[in-house]
Amino acid sequence: MLLLRDRSNDLAAAGVRAVGISRDSAWSHAAWARALGVEQVPLLSDWNAEATRGFGVATSSREMNDVSSRTAFLLEDGIIRETWELGGELPDVDAVLAATAAPPRKPNV
C-alpha cells in the first residue's frame, strides 16, 4: 500500500486507479490506512470472499479457507487485461504502467 501511495502520481498519469482488496473488515482497513498514512488508496473489504473466489485467487492457509493469494490485476472496462501473482513480492508498478501503454491482447478463441 505504501508503494501504491508513493507511485500514485505515476499511476494516475497512466489512468490507473489503484484499489486494495482483502478479507479484513472495513473497520480494520480504516484503522490500518490511518496508521500507515495510506488513506488515499481505497481499501475494500471482501469479508465474504466473493471477490477472492470470483477472481480465482482463493487458497487455504493455516486451516483457513478462501484466503486471498497476493495478486495484482489490471482491469479495463471490467475485463482483466493482466494478472501478476505476487507471493511475498511487491507489485512491479513499472510493469503495470508498461501494460497500460500496450494495446490490449486479443483473447484466445
Buried (B, 14 or more C-beta within 10 A) or exposed (E): BEBBBEBBEEBEEBEBEBEBBBBBEEEEBEEBBEEEEBEEBEBEBBEEBEBBEEBEBBEEEEEEEBBBBBBBBBBEEEEEBBEBEEEEEEBBBEEBBEBBEEEEEEEEE
